[in-house]
């Protein structure tokens, strides 16, 4: 016997999947902290842009002081290459920040200053002295460090390293050749970092900017600025109260989502599984609507499942009832055949005839009659089995069915009218079974004629089959479609004709009903139209 149960292996439960999804949703904001380096990179470029603007202002002031000393033959530095000079026709020559934390721009800590090979020119020392107050005031507001260098890279203004050379540093060397340069270097704190350094202090890097001062197309000096960029961790540390509120909001939102999932998915699914188990154990009280459906799809699934379960239950009850009736119907003729056969056998085995010839013929006649009844019953059972088979794109014109019906009951009066040209969603064989049983019942109950009237509708064909035979009593009108119910059992009736007709109609999406009449009998049939 083939088993259709799911192969036994570990499978996550629906609750586990929902919990995993909710946990991922809750953790996503925390995982986003690992991507804050991208934001740090943006802050680094913002810091570089600020240093460019501040250095440019100091460079302009520095250049004015140098131009004022040109008449005193102040020495200038290296000539700026032609390709490095801005186009005189350009109205704007912006310097765009391009440092990239994710690239290869991160260098080791800045090299220490070296002793100058020769001291700075006194004229530059004087310029540095005049710019020093401006540098100090700027540092108070911007928190940036500034070094003002002469054309040889010697510090002429700054809080530290005055008189020392920075010409060996890469970005300074590039600026002394007339090109702006910047570098991102590892930041070395003055004191050991605290335990929460990574959150409260910064990214651990320093932005260095070397802005050349150009006078008469020659380098007159360098504005060397540096600053530690701000970062998102510092912002979060300052706003930790708001961050905590945001975390609480995320947790509450996750709980709310979980409750919605539980009410709309998990709870209805568990209730549906419980109903399936109860129905499997034979609990008839399980055929009740769910308390909560949650979603439209689950409501449809529940309705479809309960409908299927009810149909299977009704089918099971029908099979049990049908088997009981069939056993009862078969028992009577089989008992009669056995009794008659045993009497005939006893008569043959006795030395003297115990049965007269007329009695023997009577027993044989009873046996043949019961055999005929059993044969008729088996034929009706085959018709019932075909009637309940699933239809497959069946159709036939109603007119051809009427013609076959008239040919089967030759010599009987069958009058047909209405839209007989319409096609119905049923094979000609099965439609003939339905109409033949109705006509046969009518003629067996003293009907002189049968009238068939068809009425066409958009999606159905309504057929009324009436006759002028014996009427059906009110007491029997509710039983006529029950299998094995008959009022002419003595004359060979099986009580399966109308049950077969109803089974054919229902299996093909149609219906059959008894219509009340003051005289005669009428049935109303509804076929699907094609």
Residue pairs with C-beta under 8 A, 6 or more apart in sequence:
12 20
14 265
14 266
14 269
15 266
18 258
18 261
18 262
18 265
18 266
19 258
22 254
22 257
22 258
22 261
25 254
25 257
26 250
26 251
26 254
29 246
29 247
29 250
36 231
36 232
36 233
37 101
37 102
38 102
39 231
39 232
40 101
40 203
40 229
40 231
40 232
41 100
41 101
41 102
43 203
43 229
43 230
43 231
43 232
44 99
44 101
44 184
44 203
44 205
44 207
44 229
45 97
45 98
45 99
46 97
46 229
47 207
47 227
47 228
47 229
47 230
48 97
48 98
48 99
48 182
48 207
48 209
49 97
50 142
50 144
50 227
51 144
51 182
51 207
51 209
51 225
51 226
51 227
52 95
52 97
52 180
52 209
52 211
54 138
54 142
54 144
54 146
54 225
55 146
55 209
55 211
55 223
55 225
56 95
56 211
56 223
58 131
58 134
58 135
58 138
58 146
58 148
58 211
58 223
59 211
59 212
59 213
59 223
61 131
61 134
62 127
62 131
62 148
62 213
62 220
62 221
62 223
63 213
63 214
63 215
63 220
65 127
65 130
65 131
66 74
66 76
66 127
66 213
66 215
66 220
66 221
67 215
69 123
69 127
70 215
70 216
72 123
74 121
74 123
74 124
75 121
75 151
76 151
76 215
76 216
76 218
76 219
76 220
77 150
77 151
77 152
77 176
77 218
77 219
77 220
77 221
78 151
78 176
78 177
78 178
78 218
78 219
79 178
79 217
79 218
79 219
80 177
80 178
80 212
80 214
80 217
80 218
80 219
81 177
81 178
84 177
84 178
84 179
85 178
85 214
85 217
86 93
87 93
95 180
97 182
98 182
99 105
99 182
99 183
99 184
99 207
101 184
101 203
101 205
105 183
105 184
106 184
106 185
106 186
106 205
107 170
107 183
107 184
107 185
107 186
108 185
108 186
109 185
109 186
109 187
109 188
109 206
110 169
110 185
110 206
110 208
110 226
111 168
111 169
113 155
113 161
113 164
113 165
113 166
114 164
114 165
114 166
114 168
115 164
115 165
116 152
116 154
116 163
116 164
116 165
117 152
117 165
118 152
119 154
119 163
120 128
120 150
120 152
120 154
120 156
120 163
121 150
124 150
124 151
124 154
124 156
124 221
125 156
127 156
128 148
128 150
128 156
128 157
128 162
129 157
131 148
131 157
132 157
135 146
135 148
135 157
135 158
136 159
138 144
138 146
139 145
139 146
139 159
142 227
143 227
144 225
144 226
144 227
145 158
145 159
145 225
145 226
145 227
146 157
146 158
146 223
146 224
146 225
147 155
147 157
147 158
147 161
147 166
147 223
147 224
147 225
148 155
148 156
148 157
148 158
148 221
148 222
148 223
148 224
149 155
149 156
149 166
149 167
149 172
149 176
149 221
149 222
149 223
149 224
150 156
150 221
151 176
151 218
151 219
151 220
151 221
152 165
152 167
152 176
153 165
153 166
153 167
153 168
153 172
153 173
153 176
153 222
154 163
154 164
154 165
154 166
154 167
155 161
155 162
155 163
155 164
155 165
155 166
156 162
156 221
166 172
166 224
167 173
167 176
169 210
170 181
170 183
171 181
171 182
171 183
171 208
171 209
171 210
171 224
172 181
172 210
172 222
172 224
174 180
174 181
174 210
175 181
175 210
175 211
175 212
175 219
175 222
175 224
176 212
176 219
176 222
177 212
177 219
178 212
178 214
178 219
179 212
180 209
180 210
180 211
180 212
181 210
182 207
182 208
182 209
182 210
183 207
183 208
184 205
184 206
184 207
184 208
185 205
185 206
185 208
186 204
186 205
186 206
187 202
187 203
187 204
187 205
187 206
187 228
189 197
189 201
193 201
194 200
194 201
196 237
198 204
198 233
199 233
199 234
199 236
199 237
200 233
200 234
200 237
201 234
202 228
202 229
202 230
202 231
202 233
202 234
203 229
203 231
203 233
205 228
205 229
206 226
206 227
206 228
207 226
207 227
207 228
207 229
208 224
208 225
208 226
209 223
209 224
209 225
209 226
210 222
210 223
210 224
211 222
211 223
211 224
211 225
212 219
212 221
212 222
213 219
213 220
213 221
213 222
213 223
214 220
236 243
263 292
263 294
264 294
264 295
264 298
265 294
265 295
265 298
267 292
267 294
268 290
268 292
268 293
268 294
268 295
268 298
268 302
269 298
271 290
271 291
271 292
272 290
272 298
272 301
272 302
272 305
275 286
275 288
275 290
275 305
275 306
276 305
276 309
278 285
278 286
279 286
279 287
279 309
279 313
284 313
286 309
287 306
287 309
287 310
287 313
289 302
289 306
290 302
293 299
293 302
321 483
322 483
325 483
325 484
326 381
326 484
328 484
329 377
329 484
329 494
329 495
330 374
330 377
333 370
333 371
333 373
333 374
334 370
334 374
336 366
336 367
336 370
337 366
337 367
337 370
337 371
340 363
340 364
340 366
340 367
341 367
343 355
343 363
344 355
344 360
344 363
344 364
346 354
347 353
347 354
347 355
347 360
355 363
369 492
372 492
373 492
373 494
376 492
376 494
377 494
377 496
380 494
380 496
380 497
380 500
381 496
383 433
383 496
383 500
384 483
384 496
384 499
384 500
384 503
386 429
386 430
386 433
387 430
387 433
387 500
387 503
387 504
387 507
388 503
388 507
389 507
390 507
391 425
391 426
391 427
391 507
391 508
394 425
394 426
394 427
394 430
394 508
395 423
395 424
395 425
395 426
395 427
395 530
396 423
396 424
396 426
396 427
396 428
396 431
397 420
397 421
397 422
397 423
397 424
398 419
398 420
398 421
398 422
398 423
398 424
398 431
398 454
398 461
398 463
398 527
399 420
399 421
400 428
401 424
401 428
401 431
401 432
401 435
402 414
402 416
402 420
402 435
402 452
404 428
404 432
405 414
405 432
405 435
405 436
405 439
405 452
406 414
406 416
408 432
408 436
409 436
409 439
409 440
409 443
412 439
412 443
412 449
412 450
413 448
413 449
413 450
414 439
414 449
414 450
414 452
415 449
415 450
415 451
415 452
416 451
416 452
416 453
416 454
417 451
417 452
417 453
417 454
418 452
418 453
418 454
418 455
418 456
418 463
419 454
419 455
419 456
419 461
420 454
422 454
422 456
422 461
422 529
423 529
423 530
424 431
424 461
424 527
424 528
424 529
424 530
425 508
425 509
425 527
425 528
425 529
425 530
426 504
426 508
426 510
426 527
426 528
430 504
430 508
431 504
431 527
433 500
433 501
433 504
434 500
434 501
434 504
434 505
434 512
434 525
435 452
435 465
437 497
437 498
437 500
437 501
438 450
438 465
438 498
438 501
438 523
439 450
439 465
439 467
440 497
441 497
441 498
442 450
442 467
442 469
442 521
443 450
443 467
443 469
444 488
444 491
444 493
445 467
445 469
445 470
445 521
446 469
446 470
447 467
447 468
447 469
447 470
447 520
447 521
448 468
448 469
449 467
449 468
450 465
450 466
450 467
451 464
451 465
451 466
451 467
452 463
452 464
452 465
453 463
453 464
453 466
454 461
454 462
454 463
455 461
455 462
455 463
455 464
456 462
456 529
457 529
458 529
459 528
459 529
460 510
460 526
460 527
460 528
460 529
461 526
461 527
461 528
461 529
462 524
462 525
462 526
462 527
463 524
463 525
463 526
463 527
464 515
464 522
464 523
464 524
464 525
465 522
465 523
465 525
466 515
466 517
466 520
466 521
466 522
466 523
467 520
467 521
467 522
468 519
468 520
469 520
469 521
470 521
471 517
471 519
471 520
471 521
472 480
472 514
472 521
476 485
476 487
477 514
479 485
480 498
480 514
481 498
481 499
481 502
481 512
482 495
482 499
483 495
483 496
483 499
484 494
484 495
484 496
484 499
485 495
486 493
486 494
486 495
487 493
489 495
501 512
502 512
505 511
505 512
505 525
505 526
505 527
508 527
508 528
509 528
510 525
510 526
510 527
510 528
511 525
511 526
512 523
512 524
512 525
512 526
513 523
513 524
514 521
514 522
514 523
514 524
515 522
515 523
515 524
